[in-house]
Amino acid sequence: MKNVLLLFVFILVGLAAQAQKITVTGRVLGAAGEALPGSTVLERGTSNGTSSGSNGEFTLSVNPNATITVQAIGFATQLIPLNGRTSLDVRLLAAAQDLNEVVVTGSRASEGRSNILTTAPVDVISAREIRAFAQTDVAQVLSFVAPSFQSARQTISDGTDHIDPASLRGLGPDQVLVLVNGKRRHASSLVNVNGTVGRGSVGTDLNVIPAAAIKRIEVLRDGAAAQYGSDAIAGVINIQLKDDTTGVNVSTTAGQTVESDGSVFQADANVGFGLGGRGFINFSGQYVNRGYTNRSGEDTAPLLYFGDNGGNYPGTANTPALRQALKARDDARAAANGYDRRNLRFGNSDSRNYGFFLNGGFDLAPGFEAYLAGGLTRREGKAAGFARLPGRYSAQNDSLMYPNGFLPFIEPTINDRSLIAGVRGKVAGFDFDLANTYGLNSLDYRVTNSLNASLPAGYGQRNFYGGQLFARQNSTTLGFVRKLTDVGPLTSLNVAFGGEFRSDNFQIAAGEPNSYALGLPGSGTSRRVNTGPTSTGLAAAGAQVFPGYQPTDALDRSRTNVAGYLDLESDIGTRLLVGLAGRAENYSDFGSNISGKASARFSILDNLAVRGAISNGFRAPSLQQRYFTSTSTQFVQGVPQTVLTASNENPIVAAFGVGSLKQETSINYSVGLAGRIAPSLTFTVDAYQIDLKDRIVLSTQFNRFTNATVETILTNAGLTRASNGAGIVQFFANAVDTRTRGLDVVLNERLALGAKGSLTLTAAANFTETTVTSVNVPSTLVADEGLRNTFFDRQQRGRLESAQPNSKIVLSAGYTVGKFGLQLRTVRFGEVRFFDARLDPAPTAEVRNSAGVVTAIAVTNPVRFSDIDQTFGAKWVTDATVNFQLLKPLGIAIGANNLFNVYPDKYRVAARNSATNFSVDPSNSPATNGDNTAYASNLDNTNRGRTLYNPNQFGFNGAFYFARLNYTL
C-alpha cells in the first residue's frame, strides 16, 4: 500500500509541475539538413527527455530557463540554452568518437564506454530495432537481431509450449544471466523435462517483459560470473526499462500467417511523466493475443476404431487379407462419423499475454535518488497434446465420453511478479547503490477436453486441475564504486566492491485427486478395458496428456546465498585498459565457489584495438533441478507402469551412484579485434572458447523391465515390484563436460543520403560448435553399455551439440527519407541435426574360438537409423517493413515476416509408416539386419506422419503479414 501511495504522490507532483513548464518543439537534423530520427533530446540536469520522430521532430515540456542536450549516434552532442524560446531546429555535426552506443553491462565503472571501447563484446538493441518488425515478444526479437542468441517456439511439450527455451552462444537456457536495469531477474518455475532444446534446464522467461517497456537491451557475449554471479557462463542480457518523460505513445499491431491462422493482435501503450525536474515515472502496458498455428500431417495409424492406443492391428488380423478387410471396415466407420485424420495441432500454442511495467526515480536530496521498477504479467495459454484414438482396445479412451476419440489440451496460467526498489547516491566519495529485488513466477496446469480413463465408464469429467509450480527469489545488494585518477602509474583506477544476500524458494502443489488417480479415489478399483479380443487390462491412470502432480510430489524447498565481489578497472596510459574481477559465493545447499576474471583492451592504432578476457565461472544447480519430482503412469508393452522423475536427493538416485548436484564450472577464453574502418563504419570480431565441466542434464529413462541391473538397483533401494514401486526412473545429474568454440562478427555503418535521407547497414554473424568431451557415468553403470547410453544417450548428446543452428548470419538495412522508411532484414539460420536415442552402431558381440581368436562378430538387437538421424539444411528468412508518417502524431507500418514463405526441411518418412501397409512380415533376424515390412511408426520422427518439421531453427509457420498503427501524443 505504501508503494501505491508513493506512486500517486509521484503522479500528482508531476502533474502540478507541468503547469509551470513551457512546451518546446523542433527538429534534429544532420549537417546536410537530413532528419535524424531517434535522437535524444534531454532537459539538462534532469531525466526529462524524449526521442525525435521519423522526420527528426520532437516535442518536450521543460522549465523556461532550461538547457537542452541533443545527442545522436555518430554526431557531436550539443547543449542549447533556451532563454525562453519554444521552437528550435538543431543541426548536429558528425563526430566519429560518438558513433557507438555507451554501454554499462560488463563493467562496474562509474562511467559507461562505447561498445567498441569495452574489453568484451556487447550488442546494443534499441527500442527502434525492437519495434522495426512484427515479432511481438523479446525472445523472438533477440533471435532475429542478435546472431549469438537463439530461441524457437516448441510444440507438444507441455509447459515448454508456453515458455520458450533460449540460449546464448549455443549453451543452455540457464547458462545466461538476465538482468533488468542491472539487477538479477528471477528464473521461471518451469523445468524443461520434455524432449526439447534445453531439456533438464530452468531458464528465465524473457517474454513476460512487454516490448513497450524496453528502452534497449544490452547483450554481453562473454563469461561474467565473476562480476554478476551464477548463470553468467555464456554471458548476460541486461534489459533497460524506459525512463522517458515523453508523454503518451500507443501502438496496435494485427496480422496473420499466409495459411490464415496464427493471428496476432497486439496493443500497447507507454506514458512518461517528469516529476518537477526531480525525477520521472514511466508506465508501460501490453496485451497480446496470439492464435494457434497447425502444420500437421495426416495420421498414418492403420486403424482408428478397431485398433489399440497406437491404431495397430489386433493379433487376430494375422494375414494381409484380414488386415485389408479390417482396414476397409475402419475406413467406412471413419467416413460415416466424419473423422479427420489430421487430428493433431502441430504448431504454436494459443496465448494471451497481459503485461504492466513501471520504472521511476525521484531525487530525495542532492546526490540521493530513490528508484522503483517492477511489473505484473499474466499469460493464459492453450496447447494440444497428442490425439487419443477411439480404438476398441484403447486403454486411453472411454467411448461413452468420446466415441470418436479426443484431442486433449493443456491450458496453463503463468503469473509473474517483480519489484526492484532502492536508493543510490554518493557518500565519502563513493557512488553507492542499495537495492532489494523480488520476483516470483508460478505456473498452474489445467487439462481440458480430456479424461481419466481409469475412472468408471461414462464418469464424465473432462477438465482437471493438475497442480502448480512456484518459484520465488529475493535478493538484497549493496555496491560501491569510485573512479580515482592519477594513481601512481595509472591514468585512472575504477574501484567497485559490494555484496549480495539472496534467497530462493521452489514449490510444487498437488493437483486434484482425479487428475492423477488410478481408479476412483477411495474405491480401490479402476476400470478395466479390452486390450485384445481375448484379454483385458487396466485403463490408463490420471488425466490424459498431463497427469496431475501427486501429494507425494508436493514440496517446498528454500536456500540462501551470500556473495561478495571486488572489481578493478584501470586505464594505463591512453592505449591500455585492464580489468580484474573476483567474486566469492556461499550457498546453503551445496557450498562455496570463487570466480575470477581478467580482461584487457589495447589500442594498436587509433582506430584498431585488440581485446580479450580469461575467466572461470559457475552456475549453481537450480532448486528445480535439485528437488523436482513427478510421478505418472505410462504404458509399457500394454502394462501400466509407474514412471518416477526422482528428486536428486532421493535415495534411489544415490543407489544409481549419482551424488548430490553441485555447481557447473567453466573456463572462458575470448580474444578479438574492434575498431573503425571509416568515419561511420565500425566492426568487432571476437573468438571464444568455453570449457564447461559437470553440466547438469536429465537422464533418459531407466527401465527395470528391460534391464536386470536396473531391477537390482530399484529392488535394493526398496522399490520392489510387489510394493508397486516405480518401474521406470529418470533423474538429474552432473553428467557431462563440454567445449564450445565460436566466432562473432559485427559490422555497422550509418550514412547520410541526400539532404533528408539516412541509411543504416548491419552485418552480423555467429559461428559456434559445441562438443561433449566426456560423460561422467556413475561406477554402478559403467559395465553395462546399454545403461551407459541410457544415462546420456545419443539424442541428448545431439541436443547439446547440434540441435540449434551451428551458425547464424543477420543482414539488415534501414532507410529513411522524409516521412518514409523502409526496413529490410534477412537471416540465415544454419543447419541443425537430430539423432536417434539408440546406440549407433548397433551393439556387437565378439565370437571367439578355444584359442581366444575372434571368429565372428554377432549383431545383437540390430537397429536401423537411416530415417531417424537427419540433418536439416540452412535457410534464409527475410523480413520487410514499410513505414509512413501519415500525420505528425500518427504513423503506419505494413510488412511481412518470412516474406518468401520459407519452411525448414521436412522430417523423412519411413516406407513402413503407411496407413495402407498390410504386411505381416515378422522377420527380425541378423540376416535381414532387423528389417521387416510390417507397419511401424517409430522408424522416423513424424509420429505417425503428423509432426512434419523440426522447430529448432526458426519455427515452421511460414509467411506472416501485419499492419501497425502508432500514435504519439
SULPEPE-V487017 format. One record per residue. SS is DSSP state (h for helix, s for strand, l for the rest). NEAR is the number of other C-alpha atoms within 8 Angstrom. Layout:
((SS:NEAR) (SS:NEAR))
//
This chain:
((l:4) (h:5) (h:6) (h:7) (h:8) (h:8) (h:8) (h:8) (h:8) (h:10) (h:11) (h:8) (h:10) (h:13) (h:10) (h:9) (h:10) (h:9) (l:6) (l:7) (l:10) (s:9) (s:9) (s:12) (s:11) (s:11) (s:13) (s:16) (s:14) (l:12) (l:9) (l:8) (l:9) (l:14) (s:16) (l:14) (l:12) (l:11) (l:13) (s:12) (s:13) (s:12) (s:13) (l:9) (l:4) (l:9) (l:14) (l:14) (s:12) (s:13) (s:11) (l:16) (l:9) (l:15) (l:12) (l:14) (s:12) (s:13) (s:10) (s:10) (s:9) (s:11) (l:8) (l:10) (l:8) (l:11) (s:10) (s:12) (s:13) (s:12) (s:11) (l:12) (l:9) (l:12) (s:13) (l:11) (l:9) (s:8) (s:8) (s:7) (s:8) (l:11) (l:7) (l:6) (l:8) (l:9) (s:7) (s:9) (s:8) (s:9) (s:9) (l:12) (l:8) (s:9) (l:9) (h:9) (h:6) (h:12) (l:10) (l:10) (l:9) (s:8) (s:11) (l:10) (l:12) (l:10) (l:6) (l:9) (l:13) (l:9) (l:5) (l:9) (s:9) (s:11) (l:12) (l:11) (l:8) (l:10) (l:13) (l:12) (l:12) (s:13) (s:11) (s:10) (s:10) (s:9) (h:9) (h:7) (h:8) (h:10) (l:9) (l:8) (l:13) (l:10) (l:8) (l:9) (l:10) (h:12) (h:11) (h:11) (h:11) (h:10) (h:12) (h:9) (h:8) (l:10) (l:14) (l:12) (s:12) (s:12) (s:12) (l:14) (l:11) (l:13) (l:12) (l:10) (l:11) (h:10) (h:9) (h:13) (h:14) (l:8) (l:8) (l:12) (l:12) (s:13) (s:14) (s:15) (l:10) (l:14) (l:10) (l:11) (h:14) (h:11) (h:14) (s:15) (s:14) (s:11) (s:12) (s:11) (l:8) (l:9) (s:8) (s:9) (l:10) (l:11) (l:10) (l:12) (l:13) (l:11) (l:11) (l:12) (l:8) (l:8) (l:6) (l:9) (l:10) (l:12) (l:11) (l:12) (l:14) (l:16) (l:12) (l:11) (l:9) (h:8) (h:9) (h:10) (l:12) (l:15) (h:11) (h:10) (h:14) (s:13) (s:11) (s:12) (s:13) (s:14) (s:12) (s:14) (l:14) (l:12) (l:13) (l:16) (h:16) (h:16) (h:12) (h:7) (l:12) (l:11) (l:13) (l:17) (l:17) (l:15) (s:15) (s:17) (s:12) (s:14) (s:14) (s:12) (s:11) (l:10) (l:12) (l:12) (l:15) (l:13) (s:9) (s:10) (s:11) (s:11) (s:12) (s:11) (s:13) (s:11) (s:11) (s:13) (s:13) (l:10) (l:6) (l:7) (l:11) (l:12) (l:13) (s:12) (s:11) (s:13) (s:11) (s:12) (s:12) (s:13) (s:12) (s:14) (s:14) (s:13) (l:15) (l:10) (l:8) (l:9) (s:14) (s:17) (s:16) (s:15) (s:12) (s:14) (s:14) (s:15) (s:11) (s:13) (s:12) (s:11) (l:12) (l:12) (l:12) (l:10) (l:11) (l:12) (l:10) (l:10) (l:11) (l:11) (l:11) (l:13) (l:14) (l:12) (l:13) (l:12) (l:16) (l:14) (l:12) (l:7) (l:14) (l:10) (l:11) (l:9) (l:6) (l:5) (l:10) (l:8) (l:9) (h:10) (h:7) (h:9) (h:12) (h:9) (h:8) (h:10) (h:10) (h:8) (h:8) (h:12) (h:9) (h:8) (h:9) (h:12) (h:8) (h:7) (h:7) (l:6) (l:8) (l:6) (l:7) (l:9) (l:9) (l:13) (l:11) (l:12) (l:13) (l:14) (l:14) (s:11) (s:14) (s:11) (s:13) (s:11) (s:14) (s:12) (s:14) (s:13) (s:14) (s:12) (s:11) (s:11) (s:11) (s:7) (s:6) (l:5) (l:7) (s:11) (s:12) (s:12) (s:12) (s:12) (s:11) (s:11) (s:13) (s:11) (s:13) (s:12) (s:11) (s:11) (s:13) (s:11) (s:15) (s:12) (s:14) (s:9) (s:10) (s:11) (l:14) (l:15) (l:15) (l:9) (l:12) (l:14) (l:14) (l:11) (l:13) (l:12) (l:9) (l:7) (l:8) (l:10) (l:8) (l:10) (l:12) (s:11) (s:13) (s:15) (s:13) (s:16) (l:12) (l:12) (s:11) (s:11) (s:11) (s:13) (s:11) (s:11) (s:11) (s:13) (s:11) (s:11) (s:11) (s:11) (s:10) (s:10) (s:7) (l:4) (l:6) (s:9) (s:12) (s:12) (s:12) (s:11) (s:11) (s:11) (s:13) (s:12) (s:13) (s:12) (s:15) (s:13) (s:13) (s:11) (s:12) (s:12) (s:16) (s:11) (l:10) (l:15) (l:13) (s:15) (l:17) (l:16) (l:11) (l:10) (l:8) (l:7) (l:7) (l:6) (l:8) (l:8) (l:10) (s:12) (s:11) (s:17) (s:14) (s:13) (s:13) (s:12) (s:14) (s:12) (s:12) (s:11) (s:11) (s:11) (s:12) (s:11) (s:11) (s:11) (s:14) (s:12) (s:10) (s:9) (s:8) (s:9) (s:9) (l:5) (l:6) (s:12) (s:13) (s:12) (s:14) (s:13) (s:13) (s:13) (s:11) (s:11) (s:11) (s:12) (s:11) (s:11) (s:11) (s:12) (s:12) (s:15) (s:12) (s:14) (s:12) (l:13) (l:14) (l:11) (h:8) (h:11) (h:15) (l:16) (l:12) (l:12) (l:13) (l:13) (l:9) (l:4) (l:6) (l:7) (l:7) (l:12) (l:12) (s:9) (s:11) (s:13) (s:13) (s:9) (l:7) (l:6) (s:7) (s:9) (s:11) (s:12) (l:13) (l:15) (l:15) (l:18) (s:16) (l:13) (l:11) (l:10) (l:13) (l:14) (l:16) (l:12) (l:8) (l:4) (l:12) (l:11) (s:8) (s:8) (s:9) (s:9) (s:10) (s:11) (s:12) (s:11) (s:11) (s:11) (s:13) (s:11) (s:13) (s:11) (s:12) (s:12) (s:13) (s:12) (l:7) (l:6) (l:10) (s:11) (s:12) (s:13) (s:13) (s:11) (s:13) (s:13) (s:15) (s:11) (s:12) (s:10) (s:11) (l:8) (l:6) (l:8) (s:7) (s:8) (s:8) (s:9) (s:13) (s:13) (s:15) (s:11) (s:13) (s:12) (s:15) (s:10) (s:11) (s:9) (s:6) (l:6) (l:9) (s:11) (s:13) (s:12) (s:14) (s:13) (s:14) (s:11) (s:14) (s:14) (s:17) (s:16) (s:13) (l:9) (l:11) (l:7) (h:12) (h:11) (h:14) (h:13) (h:10) (l:12) (l:9) (s:10) (s:11) (s:11) (s:12) (s:9) (s:9) (s:7) (l:4) (l:7) (s:8) (s:11) (s:11) (s:12) (s:12) (s:13) (s:11) (s:14) (l:13) (l:15) (l:9) (l:8) (h:7) (h:10) (h:14) (h:10) (h:11) (l:10) (l:9) (l:9) (l:8) (l:8) (l:12) (l:9) (l:10) (s:14) (s:12) (s:12) (s:11) (s:16) (s:11) (s:12) (s:11) (s:11) (s:11) (s:14) (s:11) (s:11) (s:9) (s:6) (l:6) (l:13) (s:11) (s:13) (s:13) (s:14) (s:11) (s:12) (s:11) (s:11) (s:11) (s:12) (s:11) (s:12) (s:10) (s:13) (s:12) (s:14) (s:12) (s:11) (l:11) (l:10) (l:8) (s:11) (s:11) (l:12) (l:7) (l:5) (l:8) (h:8) (h:7) (h:10) (h:11) (h:8) (h:11) (h:13) (h:10) (h:8) (l:9) (l:6) (l:11) (l:9) (l:9) (l:5) (l:6) (l:7) (l:9) (l:11) (l:12) (s:12) (s:12) (s:12) (s:12) (s:15) (s:13) (s:12) (s:12) (s:14) (s:14) (s:13) (s:12) (s:13) (s:11) (s:12) (s:11) (s:13) (s:12) (s:11) (s:11) (s:12) (s:10) (s:10) (s:8) (s:10) (s:9) (l:8) (l:8) (l:13) (s:13) (s:15) (s:12) (s:11) (s:11) (s:12) (s:12) (s:13) (s:13) (s:13) (s:10) (s:12) (s:11) (s:12) (s:9) (s:12) (s:8) (s:7) (s:9) (l:9) (l:9) (l:9) (l:7) (l:7) (l:10) (l:10) (l:7) (l:7) (h:7) (h:7) (h:10) (h:13) (h:11) (h:11) (h:10) (l:12) (l:13) (h:12) (h:11) (h:9) (h:10) (h:12) (h:13) (h:12) (h:11) (l:13) (l:12) (l:14) (l:12) (l:12) (s:13) (s:14) (s:12) (s:16) (s:11) (s:11) (s:11) (s:11) (s:11) (s:13) (s:11) (l:9) (l:11) (s:11) (s:12) (s:11) (s:13) (s:11) (s:11) (s:11) (s:12) (s:12) (s:14) (l:12) (l:14) (s:15) (s:12) (s:13) (l:10) (l:10) (l:8) (l:9) (l:11) (l:6) (l:4) (l:10) (l:10) (s:8) (s:8) (s:9) (s:9) (s:10) (l:8) (l:5) (l:5) (l:6) (l:7) (s:9) (s:8) (s:7) (s:9) (s:8) (s:10) (l:9) (l:7) (l:10) (l:8) (l:9) (l:9) (l:6) (l:12) (l:12) (l:10) (s:11) (s:8) (s:10) (l:9) (l:9) (s:10) (s:9) (s:12) (s:12) (s:13) (s:13) (s:13) (s:11) (s:12) (s:10) (s:12) (l:8) (l:6) (l:6) (l:9) (s:11) (s:13) (s:12) (s:11) (s:11) (s:13) (s:14) (s:12) (l:12) (l:12) (l:7) (l:8) (l:11) (l:8) (l:13) (l:8) (s:8) (l:11) (l:10) (l:10) (l:9) (l:5) (l:10) (l:14) (l:10) (l:10) (l:5) (l:10) (l:11) (l:9) (l:9) (l:7) (l:7) (l:8) (l:9) (l:8) (h:9) (h:5) (h:9) (l:10) (l:13) (l:9) (l:9) (l:9) (l:11) (l:11) (l:7) (l:12) (l:7) (l:11) (l:12) (l:12) (l:12) (l:9) (l:12) (l:13) (l:14) (l:12) (l:12) (s:9) (l:11) (l:11) (l:14) (l:13) (l:8) (l:11) (l:11) (l:11) (l:11) (l:13) (s:13) (s:12) (s:12) (s:11) (s:11) (s:11) (s:12) (s:10) (s:9) (l:6))
//
